[in-house]
């Protein structure tokens, strides 16, 4: 198949899953997950084609895939497949307990696949107007999932999510309009507003307009990416949404927003100057790390704890790209992958806790090692991984970003980043240690093998990334580096 056909397939398969979920019986929802498995297969074929040559551009630049968007597509595809599989186990348990009805399960899977459709569309969008539309659509597709349980708290979280991220999208829209205006001079008033066309004239854009466009997009889509101080929606949404949805929000959707920021950054930097734009990324990155760590220390809710960890990690990725050195860029891109997989692992593991203990309060969960020994392994392994302990993928990415700061002779910034990483370690690991090894245990046991399998697959993957980066992934990361300014 050609690259254009593969891109169409990878977008249309989750849309087909949404339609199928409306007619498949609720007790056979796992069948619709097979369509997400097909998404992963097509995505891997598409990425294999992309890393062998230049960017894939199709349909008059409406669809576009390069190394940068390929990294995000890889994470979206893996997380979406495993979230769909885990959802089958999660919703089967909720259905058995009488928490949800069959019609609600069908609606859940339909919207879940629609959410995947919007995220995949982000990764293959070649037209910048389509890119903005797809990123904004991820909010509209995921808000009903945040509100899935229908009580007052999920409703408040969903509205907060909608209001703040839609406001951010409107700010980003102004940035895209200014970027379009910046291209009118060199390209004419009716030019094709696509990544490929604008990139060809990037050095000839108005420096003032290009810089303003990037800053607006950074603030606008930074809201959706959870960068501080625009992060307020994220802890509420993560604490109220079903655990598989949390995995997709944190592990995949945040990366889609970052892709929009980095795409405009790459287009604006040749005209506006990379140094000024990198400063914006570094400032928001450090601020997000500080805010995330401060709130990590005081958390008593394990889902909110993971949410603030995501804010810290998004800040670290932004910082790594802002540093601009090759080692830091490679570390930031590896962190996109490692964080997405690790955070999904933790939301699956804590989802098992929630199903068994029916609480997200850290102080009310005890003796997991005796009640749910396999989930306990996932909790401790995932906590160590996300905290940056060796030999997991996040550790290698974190180390690369700090090394990149030192390589660029930014000694104070590198030292500050290292101190913040170390500071975050105990607040991340200690709560999971407490829940796992504290005395006392409730009767019960594991939720089921299907609820464990996706998390163990991710634990194996993040462990492998800590000791070996597979050749095709390394090639994809290096391809993505060529898109970003240095």
N, C-alpha and C positions, 0 to 999 in steps of 0.2 A: 504493500500500500504506500501511496505517496504521503509526504508530510501533511499536505492539505487534508487528505482523507482521514488521516489519523487524528488531526486536530478536531475535525468535525465529529468523529466518533467519540473522542474523549469528552466532548461537551454534551453530546446527545444521549449518551448512555445513562448518566444520572437523571436526565429529564425523563427517559423511559422508565427508570426506577420509580420516579414520583408518580407517574401514571399507573404503573403496575401495582403500587402500594394501595391504591384506591379500590382495587378489585380483588386482590388476593386476600383470603381469609386471615384473620388476625393471628391465628395459631400457626400460620405458615409464612410469617413475615421474614423468616430467615432466607426464604427463597429470593426476596428482593435484594438481599445483600450480595447475591451472585452477580448482579449488575455492577455493583461497586468493585467486585473482584475483577470484572471485565475492564472497568475504568483503570485499575492499576495496571493490568496487562497492556492495554493500549498506551497508557502513559509511559510505561517503561520502553515500549517499542518506539514511541515518539522521541523519548530522550536519547535512546541509542542512535537514532537517526540524527538528532540535533548535535550530539557531541562529535560526530564524524565530519562535520563541515560547518559552514557559516549558519547564521540564524535562518530559521524556516519562516518564510513570509508568503502569505497566500491571500487570495480573494481581494486583490487590490489593497493590500496592507491591512485589511480588517483583522486578520489573524496573524500572530507573530509569536515565535518562540525562540528565545536565545538562552544562554547559560543562566542568566539571572532569573528569568521567569521559570526556567527548567528546574532550578533548585526548589522554588516554591511549589511547583507542580508535583515534584516528587514527594514532598512532605504532605501536601494536600491529599494526594492519591493514597499514600500509605495510611495516614490517620483516618481518612474517610472509610476505607475498607474495614479497618479494624474496629472503628466506632460503629459501623453498621452491624458487624458480627457481634460485638459486645452488646449492642442495643437489642439484638434478638434475645439474648439471655436476660438482660436487664428488664425488658418489657414483659417477658414471659413470667418472671418472678412477680412483677407488679400486678400483672393480670391475675395470677394465681392468688395473690394476697387480697385482691379486690380493691386495690388502690386506683386502678384505671379500668375503663371499659374497652371492649373490643373496637368500637368506633374510634375511640381516642388513640388506640394503638395504630390503627390504619392511618389516621391523620398525622400521627407522629412520624411514621416512616415516609409518608408522602412529602411532608415538609422537610424532613431530614435529607432526602434525595434532592429536593429543590435547593436546599442550602449548599449541598455539594456542587450542584450545577452552577450556582453563582460563583463559587470559589474557583472552580475549574475555568470558568469564563474569564475571571480576572487574569489567570496565568497565561492564557492564549490570546488576550486582547491586544491587537496591534494598533488599532485606532485609539488615540488618547481619550476621545469622547466616550468610546465604548469601555475603556478601562475605568473611567470615573463612574460610569453607569453600573458596571459590574461590581465594583467595590461598594458602592452605595446599596446595591441590591442585596449584598450579603447581610446587611442589617435587616432589611425587610423580610428576608427569608428566615433569619434566625430568631427574630424577636418572638414569634409565636412559640418557638421551642423554649425560650427562656420562661415564657408564661404558661408552659405546658400544664403544670399542676393546678393552675387556676385560682389559688388562694390569694389573699391580699398581698403578701410579700412578693411572690413571683410577678404579680401585676405591677407593683411599684417598681421592681427591678427592670421589667420589660419596658415600661414607659421611660424610666431614667435612661436606659440604654438607647431607646429610640430618639429621645429628645437631644441627648448630648452628641450621639454619633451622626444624626442627621444635621445638626448644627455644624458639626465639624465638616461634613461632606459639602455643605453649602460654602464654607470658607474655602475648602479645597477647590470647589467649582470656580470660585473667583480667581484662584490661582491658575487653573487651567485656561480660563478665558484670557487672562493676562499673558500666559504663555503663547496662546494662539495669536494674540495681537503682536507679540514680539516677533513672530514669524512672518507677519504680513509684509514687512519691508523686503527681506531677501527672497520670499517665495511667492508673493502676490496674495491678494485678498481671498482667493478661493482655493487655496492649496489644500492638499490632503493632510489632515491633522493626524498623522500617524507617527509611530515611533521611528520608522525607517526614514521618512521624509524629513522630519524635524531634526533627527540626528545628522543628516547630511548637511544641514545648514546651521548646526548648533553654534559654531564659532562666529556666525554672522548675526546672531540675535542681538537685540538691544540688551546691554549688560544690566541696566536698571530694571527693565521689565522682567528679564530672566531671573534675576535675584529676587525680586518681589514675588514672582510666581512660585519659586521654590519655598520661600518662607511661609507663604500662605498654605501651600500644600503640606508643608511640614507640620504646621499647627493643625490644619484640618484633618488630614489623615493620621496625624499623631494622636488625635483624640481617639480614633478608631483603633490605633495600635496600642493604646494604653500608656502612652508616654505621659509622664508628669509634667505639668499639673493638670492635664486634661483627662486623667485616668479615672475619675470618680465613679463611672458606670461599671467598671470592670469587676470590682469585688462583689457588688450586689448581684450582677448577672451570673457570675460564677457560683455564688452561694445558693442560688435559687433554681437554676436550670438542672435538668437531669444530667447525671454524670457523663454519659456518652456525649452529650451536647457540650458540656464543659471542656471535654477533651478536644472537640473540634474548634470551639471558640479560641481556646488558648494555644493549642498545638498547630492549628492551620489558619484560622481567620486572621489572627493578629499579623501573621506573615504576609497575608494578602495586602493589608494596609501598608506594611513596610515596603512591599513591592511597589506600590504607587508612589511612595516617597522617594525611593531609590531610583525609580524610573525618571522622575522629574529632575532629581539631583544630577543624574548622568547627562540629561539634555541641557540643563541650565549651566552647569559648571564651565564648559568651554568659553562661554561669553561672560558670565558673572564672576568667574574666578573661583577655583576650587577652595582656596583658603577660607574665604568668607563663608561659603556654604558649609564647609566642614565644621566651622566654629558652631553653627547652629545645631548640627548633629551631636557634637560633643557636649554642648550645654544641656540639651534636652536629655542626652544619654546619662550624664552624671546626675542630673536632677531626678531622673526616674530611678536610678540605682539608690540614691539617698532616700527617696520617699518609700520605695519598696522595702528597704531594709528597716527603716524606722517602724513601719507598720507590721513587719514580720515579727518583731520583738514582742509586740503586745497582743498578737492574735490568739484567740481561744477557739476558733472555728477552723477545722482543717481545710475546708474548701476555700475560705477566704485567705487562709495562709498560702495556698497554692496560687490564688489570684495575685496576691502581692509579690509572690515569687516571679510570676509572669511579667509584671511591671518592671521588676529589677532586671530580668533577662532581656526584655525588649530594649531597655536603656543600654544594656551592655552591647547588644547588637548595633544599636545606633552609634554608640561610642566607637566600636571597632571600625565601622565604615567611615566615621568622621576622622579617625586617625589617618586613614589613607595610605598607610604603609602596606606593602604586600603581605607581610606576616599577619598584620591586624585584619586586613580584608579577608584573608583566608580563614582566620579564626572566627570572624563574624559570620561568614557564610556557613562554616561548619556548625556554628552555634544555632543557626536557623534550623538545621536538620536535627542536631542533637537535642535542642530544647523541645522542638515539636514532638519528637518521639518520647522523650523522657516525661514531659508534662502529661502527655496522653496516657502513658503507663501509670502515672500516679493518680490521675482521675479515674481510670478503670479500677485501680486497687482500692481507692477510697470509695468508689461506687459500691464495691462489695461490702465495705464497712457500713455504708449507709443502708444497704438492703438488710443487713443482719442486725445492726444496732439501732436503726431508725433515729439517728441523731448525727449532727455534724460537730457537736461540742467535743473538743479534745478531752476534757476532763471526765466525760461520761463514757468513754470507750476504754476498756481495760482487757488485759489478758488475751490479746489477739493471737499471740503465739500458741496458746492452748486451744482457743476456739476455732481459729482459721489459720492453721500453720502455713499453708501455701500463700495466702494473702499476706501474711506477716513477712515472708521472704520478699514479696513484691514491694511492700511498704518500705522496708529497710533498704533494699537495693535501690529503689527509686529515690528515696530521700538522700542517700549518699550520692547518687548520680546527679540529681538536680543541684545539690549543694556544691558540686565541683570536686568531689573526691576522686582520686585515681582508683581504678583504671577505666573510667567511663568517658564517653565522648565529650561531655560538657567540660571536663577537666582539661582536655587537650585544647578545646576551643578557647577557654578562659586563659590558659597559659599562653596561647598564641596572641591573644589580644594584648595582654600585659607586655609580652615580648615585643610586640609591634610598637607599643608606646615607647619602650626603651630604645628600640631601633631607630625611631624618629627623634631621639634625644629629648623626648618629653618626659623627663625624669619624675617630676612632681605628679603629673597626671598618671603615669604608670604606677607610681607608689600608691597614690590615692585609690586607683582601681583595685590593686592588690589588697589593700587594707579593707576595702568594702567587700570584696569577695570573701575574705577570711571572716569578717564580721557577720556575714549572712549565714555562715556554716552552721553554727550552733542553733540559732532560731529555726532553721529548716529541719535539722536532724532530730533535735531533742523531742519535739512533740510526737514524732512517729516512733521514736524509741520508747517514750512514755506509754503510748497506746499499745505498743506491742508487748512490752515486757513487764508492765505494772501488774501487781497481783489482782486476782479476781477475774472471773470469766463468766459469760452467760452461756446458757445451753444453746446449741445450734450446730453450726458447722459451715463449711464452704457453700457458696451459693450454687456452684456447679462448674463442671469442667469448661463449658463454653464461656463462662464468665472469667475464667483464668487464662485461657489460651491466648487471647490477644495481648494481654499484659506481659505474659512470659515471652512472647515473640518480640515485644518491644524491649524487654529487659535484655534479651540476648543481643538485639541489634545495638543498643547503646553501649553494651559491654564490648562488642566487636569494634565499634567506632573508637573506643579508647585505646585499642592496641593496634588497629589496622584499618586504614581507609581504603576500601576496595578501589581498584583502578578506575572503573567507569565513573564512580562518584568523585574521585579525585580529579578526573578529567573535566567533569561537569563543574566542579567548584572553580577550577582554574579558568574555564570558559566564562563563568560568571564574573570572575575578577576582571576580565578584559572589558566588561561593560561599564564597570564603575571607575570613576576618576581616581587618580592617585596624586 
